[in-house]
Amino acid sequence: MLVAIQVQLTADSDHELPADVGRANYAEVLNQFNRIDRTLANLVHDGEGAKPLTCSSLIGARTNGRSLFVRKGETYSVRLTGLTPEVSQGLLTAFQDTPPAIWRVHGCSFAVTKAVCDAALDPWTGKTTYEELAAQPLLDEEQNDRLNFLFDSPTAFKSAGHHFPLPLPELVFGSLAERWNAFSLVVLSPEMRTFGHESIGVSDFNLRSQHLRTKNEGMVIGGAGRVTYRLFTANRNWLAQVHMLANFALYSGVGVKTTFGMGRLRRLTEREWRGSERRERG
C-alpha cells in the first residue's frame, strides 16, 4: 500500500522559522511513529538505501528566502507519503486513527486539525497499491503521448557526483524507476533511464530555480514549476511503464532529499495544465 497525506496545522502563535523546515518535520514524523510503534520509527530512521517516507516543508507559510513566517490562527500543512505497507499504515494510524494534538517544529507549536488522504478532496493525497498502479495503464485503450507534471518544491538529481537542478526525462523517469524497484515486487527494466534519454523529450516547460539549505549550511539548487514530456514511441509496453511511473510520482517524489521537502511533484491533467497556463499569463 502507498498513501499520500496532507496534515493540516493551525499555528498557536506568530513565529519566524528557518526557511527550510523539512528536516525538522521529518524528525517530528519519527516522533509520531515512535508514539505508536517504536520498531517502525527505528526501521525508517536506521534503514539504508531509499527511504520509504517522504516529507514536505511547511506548505503555505510566507517566506523571504531566509525565513518562514507563520501567524497565529492561520492554517498550514505538511505532506507525507509512505512507500511500503508498514510506513503507509503507520501514517494512517499516527495521523488519522490516533492523531496527535500538537505538531512541534523549531520551538513553534501547531494544533493538528485534520489529516486528508482522499484524492477527491485533495489531488495531492490518495491511497493505492503497486498492483493497482501497474494494472491501470494496461487497461487503457489509448496511451497519451503527453505527460504533464507540476514540480511543487525544488527538485534536483545526483549526477556524476554533483547536484543537477533540471528535470530532464532520463533523470526523472530513471529516479522513479529506481524508487519503484526499491519497494515494489513488480520489477521494471533497468533500462528506463536509457529509454528516458532516447525516447522522451521535453515539449513545454516553465521552471524557476529554488534552493534548500542543508544541515551544514550548504545549499542544494533545484528546479520548480511545470514540465510537459513527450513520448516518442508506439511500444505499448514502454508506454504503459512510463504512464505507471507518472502516476507513481505522486507518492514517491523524485531526486534527492525527498525526506526533507525536495522533489514533490504530481501529474497534471490537461485541464489542470491549461488552467496553470492561464494563471501564469495573468
Secondary structure, DSSP 4 states (H G I P E B T S, - for coil): -EEEEEEEEEESS-EEEES--HHHHHHHHHHHHHHH-HHHHHHHHH--SS-SEEE---BT-EE-SSEEEE-TT-EEEEEEEESSHHHHHHHHIIIIIS--SEEEETTEEEEEEEEE--TTT-TT-EEE-HHHHHHHHHH-SS--SEEEEEEEEEE-EEETTEEE-S--HHHHHHHHHHHHHHH-SSPPPTTHHHHHHHHEEEEEEEEEEEEEE-TTS-EEEEEEEEEEEEE----HHHHHHHHHHHHHHHHH--SS-GGGT---EEEE-HHHHHHHHHHHH-
